[in-house]
Amino acid sequence: MEQIQGLRWKLQFPLKLSNGFTNGRALVVCLLFGHLVFVGLLGLWYVGALQALEFLAYDQHLRRQTLTPPDERIVLIGETEADLRRWGYPLPDGILAEVLERLAQGRPRVIGVDKYRDLSVPPGSERLDQLLRRHPEVIWVTKFGNFAARDPAIDPPPALADTDQVGFSDVPIDEDGRVRRGLLFLDDGRQVFTAFALAVVLRYLQPERLTPQPDPDHPAHLRLGATTIPPLTADAGGYIHADTAGYQYLLDYRGRVSATRIYTLSDVLQGRLPVAQLADNIVLLGAMAESLSDEFQVPVRHFIADAPSLSRPAGDPSGRIAGVALHALQVNQLLRFALAGDAPIRGVSGFAEMIWLWGWCMAGVGLARCRWRFRWLLLLMAGALAVLAGIWQAAFLEHLWLPLAAPALGLTITAALVTVYLSVRGRAEKRLLMNLFARHVAPEVADTLWRERKRLVAGGRLLPQRLIATVLFADIRGFTPIAEILEPAQLMDWLNVYMEAMTQVIMAHGGVIKQYVGDEIMALFGVPVPRQTEAEMARDAMQAVRCALAMGEQLRQINMQWTEQKSPTIAVRIGIYTGPLVAGSLGGSQRLEYAVVGDAVNIASRLESFDKETHDLVNNPCRVLIGETTFRYLDGQFRVTEMGRVKFKGKQQEIAVYRVEGNPTETARTF
């Protein structure tokens, strides 16, 4: 071959599996997965399928949050089972009046009574009416009711009708039966009614001259002291289409009731209640007996500061709480709003929630596209979920309730789908590439090419690289006469025996085979992954020489078989040279070929054809010539004979040529 401008190794794949177009298509598919998950979760979100999970996360936060110190301003008076047995049920008006008179002697700011008394329970009804007219600090509970749900309203005692000493006890109950919301106002279209807890707080705040005011920036929002309490929206936080009739807010359950300030009716009537504890404070009286069924299910389990002495004064570990204790916690929260400046828990806009969910779905796409090993991907997923939980928790510290379950599902499902897609796609690519590579390179070289594909390929082409590689040419001497005497079919079968044997030897030594050119074989050692060290380059050179010697041994065996079969025998010339090359892709969009160009290719070809007529290739069927650069890398590992310096055509300088005789441990052999 007079002029060889480059080696074209035809892998028969136009790099469509790794080019920019298919990478872009893979990105589009991954983003499509992310958006499908986003839309799917959005649909589940808006039909309420994820509300229970959001409630679960919200409840866990409430249970783990930092609680406030016990509120010493609130004293609870509970009607227990023992009180029912001692004083009777329903409690007569006279006994109830006696209790209120004793409490009033302690000069509390407010006495809140959580007992329905729309009908008189004589004896003592007139006494109770007179007491209520004399004591404006007494706030009595009523029931607003729900006509549609057949839950009738309950009026206050007649003595308090049409006064500001009443407040409704109704509380919104969520679908799972728990109370997470409180009410400030309700209206029936004609009149606005005040909640019992708010009425108690407003009476308590009268000396401070704090009254409800409209927020300066949002007149429809109520401002209590330094805190604006925006009305709860139907889709705030984890809620979906909640019934937010009236003026609702979220209960934070941060308050606590001191066990040392919980008493029974008997304690009051028998003088065991320290009157000094009542001065300037709030007294709430209500049912605590289990048989009275005045209990509510709440998200928290501990709201008593110390273990109470009563069996069930306000609640139990299951999360059930007496109605009067629930009112006490609402009173505590409203007082913190008015006096301590605590902010209410609030949600964000629906659009912000959508962006929040979309961002985490896209984060799942990004994590999966990093193509980490599965173990590392799991660790990264755990870390991402921890970051999500951390941001969610930090938002709660700022009194913002962000969705948690939907983003966590979006991140996880998207990452899982994209990982599966990329894995299936990657395995298909690898299977195809391995099938293609396996025809040209050893399996371990194919594995290296696969691992290094990101570093080698960009924009649909192999990146041009300068590298040091070893080139091997092997050509059959006297092939033309043999081709003339054999029939075409016989010739191809005969040649395939030789090519198959040589291919196996080259691949076994880590060589890369180009497309066969007639009877000639070209192989490369040290491509396509560039070598970084001299030791690696030397290993490639030695592997090429070992390969050439092994080809000679294999050829000897083939010739013996052909002699027995009376087929033509052959001799082979091999030229090897190590030097700099430029490797990359050549071709158009429809077909790309791996190509290497450089003097190393030309010199290896010249070595193969050098002095081809004078050497005795009959007795020595495999002659191996190497150049001086290859010789320097061998480091005495082979027996070589110097043949002198030669000036090849097209070269300005002479090149030292060596013939490889074998390994140093081998005895001389006459081929």
C-alpha positions as CSV (number, residue, x, y, z in Angstrom):
1,M,0.0,0.0,0.0
2,E,1.8,3.1,-1.3
3,Q,-0.2,5.8,0.5
4,I,-2.1,5.2,3.7
5,Q,-3.7,8.4,5.0
6,G,-5.5,6.8,7.9
7,L,-7.1,3.7,9.3
8,R,-10.9,3.5,9.1
9,W,-12.3,1.1,11.6
10,K,-15.9,0.5,10.4
11,L,-18.0,-0.3,13.5
12,Q,-21.2,0.0,11.4
13,F,-22.9,2.2,14.0
14,P,-23.3,5.9,13.3
15,L,-23.1,6.7,17.1
16,K,-26.8,7.4,17.2
17,L,-26.9,5.8,20.6
18,S,-24.6,8.4,22.1
19,N,-24.9,11.4,20.0
20,G,-26.4,14.8,20.9
21,F,-29.7,14.0,19.1
22,T,-30.4,10.9,21.1
23,N,-29.1,12.4,24.3
24,G,-31.6,15.2,23.6
25,R,-34.3,12.6,22.9
26,A,-33.5,10.8,26.2
27,L,-33.7,14.1,28.0
28,V,-37.0,14.8,26.5
29,V,-38.3,11.4,27.5
30,C,-37.0,11.9,31.1
31,L,-38.6,15.3,31.3
32,L,-41.8,13.7,29.9
33,F,-41.7,11.2,32.7
34,G,-41.3,14.0,35.2
35,H,-44.2,16.0,33.9
36,L,-46.4,12.9,33.7
37,V,-45.7,12.2,37.3
38,F,-46.3,15.8,38.1
39,V,-49.7,15.8,36.3
40,G,-50.7,12.5,37.9
41,L,-49.9,13.6,41.4
42,L,-51.6,16.9,40.8
43,G,-54.7,15.0,39.8
44,L,-54.5,12.8,42.9
45,W,-53.9,15.9,45.0
46,Y,-56.9,17.8,43.7
47,V,-59.3,14.8,44.2
48,G,-58.0,14.5,47.8
49,A,-56.2,11.2,47.5
50,L,-53.1,12.5,49.2
51,Q,-54.8,14.5,51.9
52,A,-54.5,11.7,54.5
53,L,-50.7,11.5,53.9
54,E,-50.4,15.3,54.3
55,F,-52.4,15.1,57.5
56,L,-50.1,12.3,58.8
57,A,-47.0,14.5,58.1
58,Y,-48.7,17.5,59.7
59,D,-49.6,15.6,62.8
60,Q,-46.1,14.3,63.2
61,H,-44.8,17.9,63.1
62,L,-47.3,18.9,65.8
63,R,-46.2,16.0,68.0
64,R,-42.5,16.9,67.7
65,Q,-42.6,20.7,67.9
66,T,-41.3,22.7,70.8
67,L,-44.1,23.4,73.3
68,T,-44.7,26.6,75.2
69,P,-44.4,26.6,79.0
70,P,-47.5,25.7,80.9
71,D,-50.0,28.5,80.8
72,E,-50.5,29.6,84.4
73,R,-53.3,32.0,83.3
74,I,-55.8,29.1,82.7
75,V,-57.5,27.0,85.5
76,L,-59.6,24.0,84.5
77,I,-62.6,22.9,86.5
78,G,-63.7,19.4,85.4
79,E,-67.0,17.6,86.0
80,T,-65.8,14.0,86.6
81,E,-67.5,10.7,87.1
82,A,-67.2,11.1,90.9
83,D,-68.8,14.5,90.6
84,L,-71.7,13.1,88.7
85,R,-72.3,10.5,91.4
86,R,-71.9,13.1,94.2
87,W,-73.9,16.0,92.8
88,G,-76.2,14.3,90.3
89,Y,-76.8,14.6,86.6
90,P,-77.7,16.9,85.1
91,L,-76.1,19.2,87.6
92,P,-78.9,21.3,89.2
93,D,-78.9,25.0,88.6
94,G,-78.5,25.7,92.3
95,I,-75.3,23.6,92.5
96,L,-74.0,25.3,89.4
97,A,-74.7,28.7,90.8
98,E,-72.9,27.7,94.0
99,V,-69.8,26.7,92.0
100,L,-69.8,30.0,90.0
101,E,-70.2,32.1,93.2
102,R,-67.2,30.4,94.8
103,L,-65.2,30.9,91.6
104,A,-66.2,34.6,91.4
105,Q,-64.9,35.1,94.9
106,G,-61.4,34.5,93.5
107,R,-61.8,37.5,91.2
108,P,-60.9,35.9,87.9
109,R,-61.0,38.0,84.8
110,V,-63.1,35.4,83.0
111,I,-65.2,32.4,83.9
112,G,-66.0,30.3,80.9
113,V,-68.7,27.7,81.2
114,D,-68.7,24.8,78.7
115,K,-72.1,23.3,79.7
116,Y,-75.2,23.7,77.7
117,R,-78.0,25.1,79.8
118,D,-80.8,26.3,77.4
119,L,-83.3,24.6,79.7
120,S,-83.5,25.1,83.4
121,V,-82.6,22.3,85.8
122,P,-84.3,23.2,89.1
123,P,-83.9,23.7,92.0
124,G,-81.9,27.0,92.0
125,S,-82.7,28.2,88.5
126,E,-83.6,31.8,89.6
127,R,-80.4,31.9,91.7
128,L,-78.4,31.0,88.6
129,D,-80.1,33.6,86.5
130,Q,-79.5,36.4,89.1
131,L,-75.8,35.4,89.3
132,L,-75.4,35.5,85.5
133,R,-76.8,39.1,85.5
134,R,-74.5,40.2,88.2
135,H,-71.3,38.8,86.8
136,P,-70.4,40.0,83.3
137,E,-67.1,38.0,83.5
138,V,-69.1,34.8,83.0
139,I,-69.1,33.6,79.3
140,W,-71.4,30.8,78.5
141,V,-71.3,28.3,75.7
142,T,-73.9,27.9,72.9
143,K,-74.1,25.7,69.8
144,F,-74.4,27.2,66.4
145,G,-75.5,23.9,64.9
146,N,-75.8,22.7,61.3
147,F,-79.4,22.4,60.0
148,A,-78.3,20.5,56.9
149,A,-76.6,17.9,59.1
150,R,-79.5,17.7,61.4
151,D,-77.4,19.1,64.2
152,P,-79.7,21.6,65.9
153,A,-78.5,24.8,67.6
154,I,-78.5,25.1,71.4
155,D,-79.3,28.5,73.0
156,P,-77.5,30.0,76.0
157,P,-79.2,30.3,79.4
158,P,-82.2,32.7,79.1
159,A,-80.5,35.3,81.3
160,L,-77.7,35.7,78.8
161,A,-79.8,35.9,75.6
162,D,-78.8,38.8,73.4
163,T,-75.7,39.6,75.4
164,D,-72.0,39.4,74.5
165,Q,-71.5,36.8,77.3
166,V,-72.0,33.9,75.0
167,G,-69.9,32.1,72.4
168,F,-70.5,29.0,70.2
169,S,-68.5,25.8,70.9
170,D,-68.7,24.4,67.4
171,V,-65.3,23.2,65.9
172,P,-64.6,21.9,62.4
173,I,-63.8,18.2,62.3
174,D,-61.7,16.8,59.5
175,E,-62.5,13.7,57.5
176,D,-60.4,11.5,59.7
177,G,-62.3,12.7,62.8
178,R,-59.5,14.9,64.2
179,V,-59.7,18.6,65.1
180,R,-57.0,20.6,63.4
181,R,-58.9,23.9,62.9
182,G,-60.5,26.4,65.1
183,L,-63.3,29.0,64.5
184,L,-63.4,32.6,65.3
185,F,-66.7,33.6,63.8
186,L,-69.8,32.1,62.1
187,D,-72.8,33.8,60.5
188,D,-76.2,32.7,59.5
189,G,-76.6,35.5,56.8
190,R,-78.2,37.9,59.3
191,Q,-75.9,37.9,62.3
192,V,-72.3,37.2,63.1
193,F,-71.6,34.9,66.1
194,T,-68.4,34.7,68.1
195,A,-66.6,31.5,69.1
196,F,-66.5,30.6,72.8
197,A,-62.7,30.7,73.0
198,L,-62.5,34.1,71.3
199,A,-65.2,35.5,73.5
200,V,-63.2,34.3,76.6
201,V,-60.0,35.9,75.2
202,L,-61.7,39.2,74.3
203,R,-63.1,39.5,77.9
204,Y,-59.6,38.7,79.3
205,L,-58.0,41.4,77.1
206,Q,-60.4,44.2,78.0
207,P,-58.0,45.6,80.7
208,E,-55.3,45.7,78.0
209,R,-57.8,47.5,75.7
210,L,-57.1,45.0,72.9
211,T,-60.0,44.4,70.6
212,P,-60.2,42.8,67.1
213,Q,-59.2,45.2,64.4
214,P,-59.0,44.9,60.6
215,D,-55.5,44.4,59.2
216,P,-54.3,47.7,57.6
217,D,-53.1,45.9,54.4
218,H,-55.9,43.4,54.2
219,P,-59.1,44.8,55.8
220,A,-60.9,41.5,55.5
221,H,-58.3,39.9,57.8
222,L,-58.7,40.1,61.6
223,R,-55.9,41.5,63.6
224,L,-55.6,40.6,67.3
225,G,-53.0,42.6,69.1
226,A,-49.8,42.4,67.0
227,T,-50.9,39.4,65.0
228,T,-53.0,39.2,61.9
229,I,-54.9,36.0,61.6
230,P,-55.7,35.4,57.9
231,P,-58.8,33.2,57.3
232,L,-58.0,29.6,56.3
233,T,-58.5,28.9,52.6
234,A,-60.1,25.7,51.3
235,D,-56.8,24.3,49.9
236,A,-54.3,25.6,52.5
237,G,-51.4,23.2,53.3
238,G,-52.7,19.6,53.0
239,Y,-56.3,20.5,52.7
240,I,-58.3,19.9,49.5
241,H,-61.6,21.6,49.1
242,A,-62.1,21.9,52.8
243,D,-65.3,23.4,54.2
244,T,-63.9,26.7,55.5
245,A,-67.2,28.4,56.3
246,G,-66.9,31.1,58.8
247,Y,-63.6,32.5,59.9
248,Q,-61.2,29.5,60.5
249,Y,-57.6,29.2,61.5
250,L,-55.2,26.3,62.1
251,L,-54.7,25.1,65.7
252,D,-50.9,24.8,66.5
253,Y,-51.3,22.7,69.7
254,R,-48.2,24.3,71.2
255,G,-49.9,25.3,74.4
256,R,-50.0,23.2,77.5
257,V,-52.2,23.1,80.6
258,S,-50.5,22.8,83.9
259,A,-51.7,19.7,85.9
260,T,-51.5,21.8,89.1
261,R,-54.3,24.0,87.8
262,I,-56.8,21.3,87.1
263,Y,-59.6,20.7,89.7
264,T,-63.0,19.1,90.0
265,L,-66.4,20.4,91.0
266,S,-66.0,18.7,94.3
267,D,-62.7,20.5,94.9
268,V,-64.5,23.8,94.4
269,L,-67.6,23.0,96.4
270,Q,-65.6,21.4,99.3
271,G,-63.1,24.3,99.5
272,R,-60.0,22.5,98.1
273,L,-59.4,25.1,95.4
274,P,-56.8,27.7,96.3
275,V,-58.7,31.0,95.6
276,A,-55.4,32.8,95.0
277,Q,-54.9,30.8,91.8
278,L,-57.9,32.4,90.3
279,A,-57.1,36.1,90.6
280,D,-56.9,37.9,87.3
281,N,-56.9,34.5,85.4
282,I,-59.2,32.5,83.2
283,V,-61.4,29.8,84.7
284,L,-62.9,27.2,82.3
285,L,-65.5,24.8,83.6
286,G,-66.7,21.8,81.7
287,A,-67.3,18.1,81.4
288,M,-64.4,15.7,81.9
289,A,-66.4,12.6,82.6
290,E,-66.1,10.0,79.9
291,S,-69.8,9.1,80.2
292,L,-70.7,12.7,79.1
293,S,-69.1,12.1,75.7
294,D,-67.7,15.6,75.4
295,E,-64.5,14.5,73.8
296,F,-62.6,15.3,70.6
297,Q,-59.9,13.4,68.7
298,V,-56.8,15.6,68.2
299,P,-53.5,15.1,66.5
300,V,-51.4,15.4,69.6
301,R,-51.1,13.1,72.6
302,H,-49.6,15.2,75.4
303,F,-51.0,18.6,76.3
304,I,-50.9,18.3,80.1
305,A,-47.6,19.7,81.4
306,D,-47.3,17.2,84.2
307,A,-49.0,13.9,84.9
308,P,-52.4,14.8,86.2
309,S,-53.8,13.4,89.4
310,L,-57.2,12.8,87.8
311,S,-57.9,9.7,85.8
312,R,-59.1,11.5,82.6
313,P,-59.1,15.2,83.4
314,A,-58.4,16.5,79.9
315,G,-57.1,13.8,77.7
316,D,-55.4,10.5,77.3
317,P,-52.5,9.0,75.2
318,S,-54.8,8.0,72.4
319,G,-55.3,11.7,71.5
320,R,-58.8,12.2,72.8
321,I,-59.3,15.4,74.7
322,A,-62.2,16.8,76.7
323,G,-64.1,19.7,75.2
324,V,-63.1,22.1,77.9
325,A,-59.4,21.3,77.5
326,L,-59.7,21.9,73.7
327,H,-61.2,25.3,74.5
328,A,-58.3,25.9,76.9
329,L,-55.8,25.2,74.1
330,Q,-57.6,27.5,71.7
331,V,-57.7,30.2,74.4
332,N,-53.9,29.8,75.0
333,Q,-53.2,30.1,71.2
334,L,-55.3,33.2,70.8
335,L,-53.6,34.8,73.9
336,R,-50.3,34.1,72.3
337,F,-51.5,35.7,69.1
338,A,-52.6,38.8,71.0
339,L,-49.9,39.2,73.6
340,A,-46.8,37.3,72.5
341,G,-47.0,38.1,68.8
342,D,-47.1,34.4,67.7
343,A,-47.9,33.9,64.1
344,P,-50.6,31.5,62.9
345,I,-49.8,28.6,60.7
346,R,-50.8,29.4,57.1
347,G,-50.6,27.8,53.7
348,V,-49.2,29.2,50.4
349,S,-51.0,29.9,47.2
350,G,-52.1,27.1,44.9
351,F,-49.7,28.2,42.2
352,A,-46.8,28.2,44.7
353,E,-47.8,24.6,45.7
354,M,-47.8,23.6,42.0
355,I,-44.3,25.0,41.5
356,W,-43.1,23.3,44.7
357,L,-44.4,19.9,43.5
358,W,-43.1,20.5,39.9
359,G,-39.6,21.4,41.2
360,W,-39.3,18.1,43.2
361,C,-40.5,16.1,40.2
362,M,-37.8,17.7,38.1
363,A,-35.3,17.1,40.9
364,G,-36.1,13.4,40.6
365,V,-35.3,13.6,36.9
366,G,-32.0,15.3,37.6
367,L,-30.9,12.8,40.2
368,A,-31.7,9.8,38.0
369,R,-29.9,11.3,35.0
370,C,-26.7,11.5,36.9
371,R,-26.5,7.8,36.3
372,W,-25.0,7.0,39.7
373,R,-24.6,3.4,40.7
374,F,-27.7,2.1,42.3
375,R,-26.3,2.1,45.8
376,W,-25.2,5.7,45.4
377,L,-28.5,6.6,43.8
378,L,-30.3,5.3,46.9
379,L,-28.1,7.3,49.2
380,L,-28.7,10.4,47.0
381,M,-32.4,9.8,47.1
382,A,-32.3,9.5,50.9
383,G,-30.4,12.7,51.0
384,A,-32.8,14.5,48.7
385,L,-35.7,13.3,50.8
386,A,-33.9,14.5,53.9
387,V,-33.4,17.9,52.3
388,L,-37.1,18.0,51.4
389,A,-38.1,17.2,54.9
390,G,-35.6,19.8,56.2
391,I,-37.0,22.5,54.0
392,W,-40.6,21.5,55.0
393,Q,-39.6,21.6,58.7
394,A,-37.9,24.9,58.2
395,A,-41.0,26.3,56.5
396,F,-43.0,25.2,59.6
397,L,-40.7,27.2,61.8
398,E,-41.8,30.1,59.7
399,H,-45.4,29.0,60.2
400,L,-45.8,27.9,56.6
401,W,-47.5,24.6,55.9
402,L,-46.1,23.2,52.6
403,P,-47.2,19.9,51.0
404,L,-44.8,17.1,51.9
405,A,-46.3,13.8,50.8
406,A,-46.9,14.9,47.1
407,P,-43.3,16.2,46.6
408,A,-41.8,13.2,48.2
409,L,-43.8,10.9,46.0
410,G,-43.0,13.1,43.0
411,L,-39.2,12.9,43.7
412,T,-39.3,9.2,44.3
413,I,-41.6,8.0,41.5
414,T,-39.9,10.3,38.9
415,A,-36.4,9.1,39.9
416,A,-37.6,5.5,39.8
417,L,-39.2,5.8,36.4
418,V,-36.3,7.7,34.9
419,T,-33.8,5.2,36.4
420,V,-35.7,2.3,35.0
421,Y,-36.0,4.0,31.6
422,L,-32.3,4.9,31.5
423,S,-31.3,1.4,32.7
424,V,-33.4,-0.4,30.0
425,R,-32.1,2.1,27.4
426,G,-28.6,1.7,28.6
427,R,-28.8,-2.1,28.6
428,A,-30.1,-2.0,25.1
429,E,-27.3,0.3,24.0
430,K,-24.7,-1.8,25.7
431,R,-26.1,-5.0,24.3
432,L,-26.0,-3.5,20.8
433,L,-22.6,-1.9,21.2
434,M,-21.2,-5.1,22.8
435,N,-22.4,-7.1,19.8
436,L,-20.8,-4.6,17.5
437,F,-17.6,-4.3,19.5
438,A,-17.3,-8.0,20.0
439,R,-16.5,-8.4,16.3
440,H,-13.6,-6.1,16.5
441,V,-12.2,-6.0,20.1
442,A,-11.8,-8.2,23.1
443,P,-14.6,-8.2,25.6
444,E,-12.5,-6.4,28.2
445,V,-11.8,-3.6,25.7
446,A,-15.5,-3.4,24.8
447,D,-16.2,-3.0,28.5
448,T,-13.6,-0.2,28.7
449,L,-15.2,1.5,25.7
450,W,-18.6,1.4,27.4
451,R,-17.3,2.8,30.7
452,E,-15.5,5.6,28.9
453,R,-18.2,6.5,26.4
454,K,-19.1,9.8,28.0
455,R,-15.4,10.9,27.8
456,L,-15.0,9.7,24.2
457,V,-18.3,10.9,22.6
458,A,-19.9,14.3,22.2
459,G,-22.2,15.7,19.6
460,G,-22.7,12.4,17.9
461,R,-19.0,12.0,17.1
462,L,-16.0,10.6,18.8
463,L,-14.0,13.4,20.2
464,P,-10.7,14.0,18.3
465,Q,-7.8,12.9,20.5
466,R,-4.1,12.8,20.3
467,L,-2.8,9.6,21.6
468,I,0.2,7.2,21.5
469,A,-0.7,3.9,20.0
470,T,0.9,0.8,18.5
471,V,-0.1,-0.1,14.9
472,L,0.2,-3.7,13.6
473,F,0.0,-4.7,9.9
474,A,-0.1,-8.3,8.8
475,D,-0.1,-9.3,5.2
476,I,0.1,-12.7,3.4
477,R,3.0,-13.1,1.1
478,G,2.1,-14.4,-2.4
479,F,-1.6,-14.2,-1.9
480,T,-2.3,-13.4,-5.6
481,P,-1.0,-16.7,-7.0
482,I,-3.0,-18.6,-4.4
483,A,-6.2,-16.6,-5.3
484,E,-5.7,-17.6,-9.0
485,I,-5.5,-21.3,-8.4
486,L,-8.5,-21.6,-6.0
487,E,-12.1,-21.4,-6.9
488,P,-13.8,-18.3,-5.3
489,A,-15.8,-20.4,-2.8
490,Q,-12.7,-22.4,-1.9
491,L,-10.6,-19.2,-1.6
492,M,-13.1,-17.6,0.8
493,D,-13.3,-20.7,3.0
494,W,-9.5,-21.0,3.0
495,L,-9.0,-17.3,3.8
496,N,-11.6,-17.3,6.5
497,V,-9.7,-20.1,8.3
498,Y,-6.7,-17.8,8.5
499,M,-8.6,-14.6,9.3
500,E,-10.6,-16.4,12.1
501,A,-7.5,-17.7,13.7
502,M,-5.6,-14.4,13.5
503,T,-8.6,-12.4,14.8
504,Q,-8.9,-14.6,17.9
505,V,-5.2,-14.1,18.6
506,I,-5.4,-10.3,18.2
507,M,-8.5,-10.0,20.3
508,A,-7.0,-12.2,23.0
509,H,-4.1,-9.7,23.3
510,G,-6.4,-6.7,23.6
511,G,-6.0,-5.5,20.0
512,V,-8.6,-3.6,18.0
513,I,-9.1,-4.9,14.5
514,K,-10.1,-2.7,11.5
515,Q,-12.1,-3.8,8.5
516,Y,-10.1,-6.5,6.7
517,V,-8.6,-5.2,3.4
518,G,-8.3,-8.3,1.2
519,D,-5.7,-10.6,2.8
520,E,-4.3,-7.8,5.0
521,I,-5.1,-7.3,8.7
522,M,-4.6,-4.0,10.6
523,A,-4.8,-3.9,14.4
524,L,-4.4,-1.1,16.9
525,F,-3.2,-1.4,20.5
526,G,-3.9,1.6,22.8
527,V,-7.2,2.9,21.2
528,P,-9.7,4.3,21.5
529,V,-9.1,5.2,25.2
530,P,-6.0,7.3,25.3
531,R,-3.2,6.0,27.5
532,Q,-2.0,8.4,30.2
533,T,1.3,7.0,31.3
534,E,4.5,5.6,29.7
535,A,3.9,2.3,31.4
536,E,0.5,1.9,29.7
537,M,2.1,2.8,26.3
538,A,4.9,0.3,26.9
539,R,2.3,-2.4,27.8
540,D,0.5,-1.7,24.5
541,A,3.7,-2.1,22.5
542,M,4.7,-5.3,24.3
543,Q,1.1,-6.7,23.8
544,A,1.4,-6.0,20.0
545,V,4.7,-7.9,19.8
546,R,3.4,-10.8,21.9
547,C,0.4,-10.8,19.6
548,A,2.7,-11.0,16.5
549,L,4.6,-13.9,17.9
550,A,1.4,-15.7,18.9
551,M,0.2,-15.2,15.3
552,G,3.3,-16.9,14.1
553,E,2.7,-19.9,16.4
554,Q,-0.9,-20.1,15.2
555,L,0.1,-19.8,11.6
556,R,2.5,-22.7,12.0
557,Q,-0.4,-24.9,13.2
558,I,-2.6,-23.8,10.4
559,N,0.0,-24.6,7.8
560,M,0.4,-28.1,9.3
561,Q,-3.4,-28.6,8.9
562,W,-3.3,-27.2,5.4
563,T,-0.4,-29.5,4.5
564,E,-2.5,-32.5,5.6
565,Q,-5.4,-31.2,3.6
566,K,-3.2,-30.5,0.5
567,S,-4.2,-26.9,0.7
568,P,-1.8,-24.0,0.0
569,T,0.4,-22.9,2.9
570,I,1.4,-19.3,3.5
571,A,3.9,-16.9,5.1
572,V,3.0,-13.7,6.8
573,R,4.8,-10.4,7.1
574,I,4.1,-8.3,10.2
575,G,5.1,-4.6,10.7
576,I,4.7,-2.9,14.1
577,Y,5.3,0.7,15.0
578,T,4.5,2.9,18.0
579,G,3.9,6.6,17.6
580,P,1.5,9.5,17.9
581,L,-1.9,9.4,16.2
582,V,-5.0,11.5,15.9
583,A,-8.1,9.5,16.4
584,G,-11.7,10.6,15.8
585,S,-14.8,10.2,13.6
586,L,-14.8,10.7,9.9
587,G,-17.9,10.7,7.7
588,G,-21.3,12.3,7.4
589,S,-24.5,12.2,9.4
590,Q,-25.6,8.9,7.8
591,R,-22.4,7.1,8.4
592,L,-19.4,7.7,10.7
593,E,-16.3,5.7,10.9
594,Y,-13.6,5.6,13.5
595,A,-10.3,6.8,12.0
596,V,-6.8,7.3,13.1
597,V,-4.2,9.3,11.1
598,G,-0.5,9.8,11.6
599,D,3.0,8.7,10.6
600,A,2.7,5.6,12.8
601,V,0.2,4.1,10.4
602,N,2.4,4.8,7.4
603,I,5.6,3.5,9.0
604,A,3.9,0.3,10.3
605,S,2.7,-0.4,6.7
606,R,6.3,0.3,5.4
607,L,7.7,-2.1,7.9
608,E,5.3,-4.9,6.9
609,S,6.3,-4.5,3.2
610,F,10.0,-3.8,3.8
611,D,12.4,-6.1,1.9
612,K,9.6,-8.5,1.2
613,E,11.3,-10.3,-1.6
614,T,14.7,-11.1,-0.1
615,H,13.7,-12.6,3.3
616,D,13.2,-16.3,3.5
617,L,9.6,-16.6,4.4
618,V,9.3,-20.2,3.4
619,N,11.3,-21.5,6.3
620,N,10.4,-18.6,8.5
621,P,6.6,-18.2,7.9
622,C,6.1,-15.2,10.1
623,R,8.5,-12.3,10.0
624,V,8.0,-9.5,12.6
625,L,9.7,-6.2,12.0
626,I,9.4,-3.3,14.5
627,G,10.5,0.3,14.5
628,E,12.8,1.9,17.0
629,T,10.0,3.6,19.1
630,T,8.5,0.2,19.7
631,F,11.9,-1.3,20.4
632,R,12.5,1.3,23.2
633,Y,9.3,0.3,24.9
634,L,10.2,-3.5,24.9
635,D,12.8,-3.0,27.6
636,G,14.6,-6.2,26.8
637,Q,11.5,-8.4,27.0
638,F,12.1,-10.0,23.6
639,R,15.0,-11.3,21.5
640,V,15.5,-8.9,18.6
641,T,18.0,-8.4,15.8
642,E,18.9,-5.0,14.5
643,M,18.6,-4.8,10.7
644,G,20.0,-1.3,10.3
645,R,18.6,2.1,9.6
646,V,16.2,2.6,6.7
647,K,14.8,5.7,5.1
648,F,11.3,5.0,4.0
649,K,9.6,6.7,1.2
650,G,8.2,10.1,2.2
651,K,10.3,10.3,5.4
652,Q,13.2,12.7,5.8
653,Q,14.9,10.8,8.6
654,E,16.1,7.2,8.7
655,I,14.4,4.8,11.1
656,A,16.1,1.9,12.9
657,V,14.5,-1.4,12.0
658,Y,14.5,-4.5,14.2
659,R,13.4,-8.1,13.6
660,V,11.7,-9.9,16.6
661,E,13.1,-13.4,17.0
662,G,11.1,-14.4,20.1
663,N,11.1,-14.3,23.9
664,P,14.4,-14.3,25.7
665,T,13.7,-17.6,27.4
666,E,12.9,-19.4,24.1
667,T,15.6,-21.3,22.4
668,A,16.4,-20.4,18.8
669,R,14.0,-22.2,16.4
670,T,14.2,-22.8,12.7
671,F,10.8,-22.0,11.3
